[in-house]
Amino acid sequence: MSNTKIAVITGGSRGLGRSMVLNLAKRGVASIFTYNSSPDEAKAVAREAGSSGIKAVALKLDVGAAEGFDAFVGNLKAALRDLGADKFDYLVNNAGISNHTKFTEVTAEELDKLYAVNFKGPFMLTQKLLPLIKDGGQIVNISTGVTRFVNPDSVAYAVFKGAIEVFTRYLAHDLGSRGISVNTVAPGAIMTDFSGGVVRDNPAVNKLVAGMTALGRPGEADDIGRMIASLLSDDNHWINAQRIEVSGGMRL
């Protein structure tokens, strides 16, 4: 079996997930990452990671469709065999969707979709993948700064991310006997295509975020990708059951 560490990352074809895959590759960690609707972008990420001499494998997965998880586990096992492994070291539940509908206008359909993708998906997928995670491994669940501070018209999004943070603490407790650490990483406002790219593409929003951030700018994808890559190492295994905000000091 290969001695190369392996990470499984959901939503790795662009944005924060893409940066995680590439920064882990620079540290010698292989990735099996998922994409939902952008196979060409996923292939490009795999090629770019491969330029570091480290393999990255893209697998299709809709995190909001739990009925497809059993088939995904089969595909993941095959990908692990191709990497010379039968288990993996790190799981990052990164894939998610945003919502900025006013509380009084949030529909049941919107709430169901957010629940399926942002909470039920990570919850049930982690359950399915537990037999494949090595004892002594690490799990990271991606949350958001808006569980700490209130952002206008973000209530439906924030409440399920809040649930993810509670899930993290319980999971850390339940998996402690296996030596698996579990943490939440909560990004601030990042210049990606998330939320329609509003922080990246709207100059007024970009300036507003910069003005409320201690380090004076919005975040970039690599601010998160580099942090995740550094967190996923034996050096940080004693960090457990924590919410780590990575926001440059937003809304202090």
N, C-alpha and C positions, 0 to 999 in steps of 0.2 A: 504494500500500500504506500501511496505517496505521503510524504511528510509535509506537503504544502497545506497551509491553512486555507479553509474554504468558507466563504460567506454566502448566505442566501439573502438576497435583497429584493423586496417587492418594489415595483415602480422604478426600475433602473435605467430606462431608456432615455430619460431627459431630466433636467433640473437637478434637484438634490441627489436623487438616486444615481444619476449618471456620474456626478462628482464623487460619490461614494465608491462606485465601481473603479473609477480611474485612480483615485487616491489610494485605495487598497492595493491595486495592482502595483503601484509604485513601491509599496511596502512588502511586496512579495506574496500577497494574499489573492487567491483565485476567487472568482465570483460566479455564482449562478443567479442571474437576475431576471425579473419578470417584466413583461410589457403587455399592454392590452391592445392598443390600436395603432401602434407605430412600429411595424417590423423593420422598416428600413433604418429608422433611428437606432433601434436595438442592435442591428447588425453593425452599424457604424461604431457604436460604443464597444462592442465586442472586439472589433478590429483595433480600435485605439488602445484598449486595455492590452491586447496582444502585443502591441509594439513595445511593451515593457518586458516581454518575455513570459508573461503570466496569462493563463487562459481565463477567458470570461465566456460564459454560455448564456444565451438568451432563451427563455421559455415563455410561451404565451400563457397568461393567466388573467382572468377577470376576478379581482379580489372581492367584488360585490356579488359573485355567484358561487356560493358555498357548495352548491351541488356539483361543481367541477373540481373540487379539491382532491377527491380520491384519484381522479385521472392525473392531476398535476403531480401528486405524490409519486405515481408510477413514472412519469416523465423525469422527475427529479432524481429518482433512484438510478435511472439510466444515465443521466448526466453525471451523477457522482461516479458511476462505474467508468465513464469515459475519462474522468479526472483521476482515476486510480484510487477511489475512496468508496467507502460504504456509508459514511456519516459526514456531517459538516460541523464546523466550529462556531459559527456566528449566524444569527438571524436578525435582520433589520426589517421591521414592519414599517415600511416607508410609504407605500402607495396610499393615496387618499384624494379626496375631492373637497372643494371649498363651497361655501354658500354665504351669500350676503343679502338674503331676503329679510325684510323687516319682520319682527316677531309676529305682528298682527296679520301678516300676509303669508307666513310659511304654510305650505300645504302638507297634507299627510303624505303625499307622494314624495315630496322633497325630503321629509323627515325619514321616511322609509329608506330612501336611497342613501342618505348620509349614514344611517344606522348600518346598512348592509356593507358599505365600503369602508367606513371609518372605524366601526367597532366590531360588528359581527364577523367581518372578514378577518381582521387580525386575530381575534379571539379564537375562531374555529380553525384557522390555518395553523396557528401556533400549536393548538391541540393535536392536529393531524401530524405535524412535523416533529413533535417531541421525541418519538422513537429514533429519529435520524440525527438529533442534536447530540453531540458528544458530551459526556459528563465533563464538567469543568468548562463548558462553553459559555457564551454570552448572548443575551438577547437585548436588543434595543428597540423600543417603541417610539415612533416619532409623534410628538404632540405639537404644541404651538404656544407662543407667548400669550395668546388671548385667553388662556385658562387662568393667567395671573392678573392681567389687566383687561378691562372691558373695551372692546372695539365696537363701534357702531355697527348694527345690523350683522352681527356675527354669532348670535345666540345659538342657532341650530348647529352650526359648525363647532362652536366651543364646547357645548355640553357633551358631545360624543368624544371629543379629545380629553375632556375631563374624566370621562369614564375610562379612557385608555390609561390615564395616569393612576387611577385606582387599580385597574387591572395589573399594571406593572408591579405595584407593591404586593398584591396578593400572589402574583406569579413568582416574585422573588422569594416569598415565604415558602410557597409550595415546592419550588425547585431547589431550595437550599440543600436538601439532602443529596442532590446530584452534583453539587458544586457549581451550579449554573447561576451566574449573576444576571439580573434583569434591571435595566434602567430606562428612564424616559429622557429623550433629548427634545427640547422645546425650542425650535427656531423662532427668531423674530421675523420682521418683514424682510423678505429676500427678493432680489431682482431675478425672477424666473418667469415662466409663463403661467405659474399658479395664479388663481383668481383672475384669469384673463390677462396676466402680465401687467397688472395695474401699477405695481411698485416700480417695475422696470420701464414701462412705456409712458406713464403719465407724469410729466415733469412736476406738477403741483403736488402729487402724492409722494413722489420721490423726495422733494424738498421738505414736505411735512414730516416724513419718517426721519430724515437726516436731522431735523431740528429737535426731535424728541429722543434721539439716540446719543448716549454719552460719547461714543467714538465718532460721531458726526457724519455718518453715512448709513444708507440701507445695507443689508447684508448681501453677499454674493454666494452663489452655489458652493464655491470652494471653501467658504467660511464654515459651512456645515460638513461638506465632504471630508475635508482635512481633519475636522474634529472627530467625526465618526471613525475614520481610519486610525486615528491615534488612540481613541477610546477602546477599540477592539484589539487589545493586546494583553498579554499576561501582566504587563506593568500596572494595568488598571482593574484587575479582576476583583480587588477588594472593594471597589466602588459598587454598591449594590442597593437596589430599591430607592434610587435617587431620581429626582427631577432636575435635570441640568439644562438651564436656559442658555441658549447660544444666540444672543441678540445684540451684542455690542453695547449692552446697557440701555435697553429701550424702556422708556417710561419709568425711570427710577423715582 
